[in-house]
Amino acid sequence: MKEPWVRVVKRDEISLARKIWVRVAAILISLLVCAFFIYAVTRSDPADVYRSLVDGAVGSSRRSWSTIRDTMILLAVSLAVTPAFKMRFWNIGGEGQILAGGIITAAFMRYCGDSMPTPLLFLCMIVSSCLAGLIWAVIPGIFKAHWNTNETLFTLMMNYIAIQITAFFSIVWEAKKGSGTIGIINQKTKSGWISTSFLSGLFGKFNYSLNLIIVLALMIFMYIYLKYTKHGYEIAIVGESENTARYAGINVKKVILRTVALSGAICGFTGFLLVSGSSHTISTSTAGGRGFTAIIVSWLSKFNPFMMLLISFFLVFMGNGATQIASEFKLNESASEVIEGIILFFIIGSEFFVNYKLVFSHSNKKEEAA
Amino acid sequence: MNFLVKLFTGIFSVTFFQSAITQGITLLYGASGEILTERSGNLNMGIPGIMYMGGIGSLAGAFLYEQGTGRPNGWIGVLCAILGCLILSFLGTLIYCVLTITLKANQNVSGLALTTFGVGLGNFMGGSFSKITGTAGQITVYTTGQAFRTKIPFLSDHLGIFGQLFFNYGFLTYLAILIAAAATIFLFRTRHGLALRAVGENPAAADAASINVTRYKYWATLVGGMIAGFGGMYFVMEYLGGTWQNNGFGDRGWLSVALVIFAIWNPSRAIWGSILFGALYILFAYVPLGQAFQELFKMAPYLVTIIVLVATSLRRRKETQPPASLGLSYFREDR
């Protein structure tokens, strides 16, 4: 009988050491490939290039804080899509839900920034942005729960509807006629802006420490929610098998809707963080593809919030660093996306070597002989 | 009343129909490729990235040729463009195939990563190619672009309005329709097409019937990716006339994915669907309500897709459902 020369077998037990070394090896190989790519286009010493990459990401206090800020945003979106994701609900509509939250935040900043007292303004912005994201996610959720409509494609389409609504407001609210951009909202009064001088004694004059604290708190909340609460348990069961969940007396539709609502609300909240705490404006590129990247981050970290922090930081670090390389060597700044893509391919591919093993037929024969 | 008159005189015009087709052909390539791919059970979210790669590949191929010779011939340029397009879209799709089929990685995740990579690579090369190759200025291939834009001689200008409506396009337009028709015949009228659909519906059953699941998935996804790459080439060569616009391709890749749903996984429906989507895509320019409301009208194709998506899931007819194993990797031991 003809025997294939190699077979793929699922591993029964995966040791922690193996999990770590496979991934570290993947990242190292991906960095080598990136170095090759960078050398091919810049013709300069890759070591130099990597040095300026590090410089671009954490070279100064301001750059470090931007890296932290972007990491927190990516982490927040990753945390947002995770509960839905663990339930096998592919919410790739993060982009749209972020924008929905962002538009409402921008509206409050514009119209109520000067008239409302600050605490009330922030309360309104937070609650309404969460609600907006929630609604944006629950619409596909309802159809999924009741008619099993494909949520991957539905949430994807909802992104573009949100993008066009953003484009609509970009023109309605445009700063200069014909510019099509809103410009910085409340630049003089800074009302509705998350403070960038919180605990300035500790973190320096200019910092994003509030963003940091909020998102880290969210991370711990999500860890506890998924691991130690009844809701988290129900999500895990529905994700593993809907039939099992039904036998166990779990109301599957309710769990789907509740989880999707939570997911959307956190995405909407991230929109608030982006508009009020970082860009102070909104445009169709405010979300910047993070809804998609977050899916990858969440998947790679196997739904573990602490791993998400690590991976988000790594990706943002590489991205911000690559932007610096691009400007130094007068290359197009999309170089950072190319590098991000290469790294992702290797990490995604490495999962195989964590979960499966290859059995070669000649080694099989040896076993039989022995 | 005045509003409607303006709208309808705009829509019922030769130029509207022509630009609907021009917009639609890109989507038709993307959708035909993605339908072939999805019929094998692979939901390739990397299609937008692959289309960028196909576009920049064709531009790079033609650019290298035009730079290499003193007096470039447009049709040799076309061949180089096609070659470049095929190479890059093949390589891009190969990454996806190795990850999802051989390494059994998650399809959505791999696809999204490929889109990040492909869009980045397209914009990066489009913006930096002239710097890397040491030439100055914007990367353009005028001669090749003109060859791509050559209309059918005689038919385009001797048949009056009929010629203007149907023969006023470059050869890629007709190739797109031919490919979609051929894909339909392949999928629904041939033995291999039947096997491919079986793989997409139930790979374990197909495997038991001694169909090589891995081989079918690889072939369908690779060929599908290369067809989609042609969409990028069409946009760069015929629509833009042989140049690169940063992010100019926009969201057409995702719109192609939407068109797959609209066409209910049948390439022949994608032919007229693509023209309809093209019309919806440019409809905003004909709505006399001011710039802001035009932005709202740009969501038309996505809204229509959602309606189709919901309608097919409500009706639950067997023939109009997505392939049953769509999005799942196949591992024999998991049966």
Boltz contact constraints between the chains, C-beta under 6 A:
constraints:
  - contact:
      token1: [A, 10]
      token2: [B, 333]
      max_distance: 6.0
  - contact:
      token1: [A, 41]
      token2: [B, 132]
      max_distance: 6.0
  - contact:
      token1: [A, 90]
      token2: [B, 108]
      max_distance: 6.0
  - contact:
      token1: [A, 143]
      token2: [B, 310]
      max_distance: 6.0
  - contact:
      token1: [A, 147]
      token2: [B, 313]
      max_distance: 6.0
  - contact:
      token1: [A, 147]
      token2: [B, 314]
      max_distance: 6.0
  - contact:
      token1: [A, 149]
      token2: [B, 310]
      max_distance: 6.0
  - contact:
      token1: [A, 149]
      token2: [B, 313]
      max_distance: 6.0
  - contact:
      token1: [A, 153]
      token2: [B, 261]
      max_distance: 6.0
  - contact:
      token1: [A, 153]
      token2: [B, 309]
      max_distance: 6.0
  - contact:
      token1: [A, 154]
      token2: [B, 309]
      max_distance: 6.0
  - contact:
      token1: [A, 157]
      token2: [B, 302]
      max_distance: 6.0
  - contact:
      token1: [A, 157]
      token2: [B, 305]
      max_distance: 6.0
  - contact:
      token1: [A, 157]
      token2: [B, 306]
      max_distance: 6.0
  - contact:
      token1: [A, 160]
      token2: [B, 302]
      max_distance: 6.0
  - contact:
      token1: [A, 161]
      token2: [B, 299]
      max_distance: 6.0
  - contact:
      token1: [A, 161]
      token2: [B, 302]
      max_distance: 6.0
  - contact:
      token1: [A, 164]
      token2: [B, 295]
      max_distance: 6.0
  - contact:
      token1: [A, 164]
      token2: [B, 298]
      max_distance: 6.0
  - contact:
      token1: [A, 164]
      token2: [B, 299]
      max_distance: 6.0
  - contact:
      token1: [A, 167]
      token2: [B, 295]
      max_distance: 6.0
  - contact:
      token1: [A, 168]
      token2: [B, 292]
      max_distance: 6.0
  - contact:
      token1: [A, 168]
      token2: [B, 295]
      max_distance: 6.0
  - contact:
      token1: [A, 168]
      token2: [B, 296]
      max_distance: 6.0
  - contact:
      token1: [A, 171]
      token2: [B, 291]
      max_distance: 6.0
  - contact:
      token1: [A, 171]
      token2: [B, 292]
      max_distance: 6.0
  - contact:
      token1: [A, 172]
      token2: [B, 292]
      max_distance: 6.0
  - contact:
      token1: [A, 292]
      token2: [B, 112]
      max_distance: 6.0
  - contact:
      token1: [A, 295]
      token2: [B, 112]
      max_distance: 6.0
  - contact:
      token1: [A, 296]
      token2: [B, 109]
      max_distance: 6.0
  - contact:
      token1: [A, 296]
      token2: [B, 112]
      max_distance: 6.0
  - contact:
      token1: [A, 296]
      token2: [B, 113]
      max_distance: 6.0
  - contact:
      token1: [A, 299]
      token2: [B, 106]
      max_distance: 6.0
  - contact:
      token1: [A, 299]
      token2: [B, 109]
      max_distance: 6.0
  - contact:
      token1: [A, 331]
      token2: [B, 128]
      max_distance: 6.0
  - contact:
      token1: [A, 332]
      token2: [B, 123]
      max_distance: 6.0
  - contact:
      token1: [A, 332]
      token2: [B, 124]
      max_distance: 6.0
  - contact:
      token1: [A, 332]
      token2: [B, 127]
      max_distance: 6.0
  - contact:
      token1: [A, 332]
      token2: [B, 128]
      max_distance: 6.0
  - contact:
      token1: [A, 334]
      token2: [B, 120]
      max_distance: 6.0
  - contact:
      token1: [A, 334]
      token2: [B, 123]
      max_distance: 6.0
  - contact:
      token1: [A, 334]
      token2: [B, 124]
      max_distance: 6.0
  - contact:
      token1: [A, 335]
      token2: [B, 124]
      max_distance: 6.0
  - contact:
      token1: [A, 337]
      token2: [B, 116]
      max_distance: 6.0
  - contact:
      token1: [A, 337]
      token2: [B, 120]
      max_distance: 6.0
  - contact:
      token1: [A, 338]
      token2: [B, 120]
      max_distance: 6.0
  - contact:
      token1: [A, 338]
      token2: [B, 121]
      max_distance: 6.0
  - contact:
      token1: [A, 338]
      token2: [B, 124]
      max_distance: 6.0
  - contact:
      token1: [A, 340]
      token2: [B, 116]
      max_distance: 6.0
  - contact:
      token1: [A, 341]
      token2: [B, 113]
      max_distance: 6.0
  - contact:
      token1: [A, 341]
      token2: [B, 116]
      max_distance: 6.0
  - contact:
      token1: [A, 341]
      token2: [B, 117]
      max_distance: 6.0
  - contact:
      token1: [A, 341]
      token2: [B, 120]
      max_distance: 6.0
  - contact:
      token1: [A, 344]
      token2: [B, 113]
      max_distance: 6.0
  - contact:
      token1: [A, 345]
      token2: [B, 95]
      max_distance: 6.0
  - contact:
      token1: [A, 348]
      token2: [B, 99]
      max_distance: 6.0
  - contact:
      token1: [A, 348]
      token2: [B, 105]
      max_distance: 6.0
  - contact:
      token1: [A, 348]
      token2: [B, 109]
      max_distance: 6.0
  - contact:
      token1: [A, 348]
      token2: [B, 110]
      max_distance: 6.0
  - contact:
      token1: [A, 349]
      token2: [B, 99]
      max_distance: 6.0
  - contact:
      token1: [A, 349]
      token2: [B, 103]
      max_distance: 6.0
  - contact:
      token1: [A, 351]
      token2: [B, 105]
      max_distance: 6.0
  - contact:
      token1: [A, 352]
      token2: [B, 103]
      max_distance: 6.0
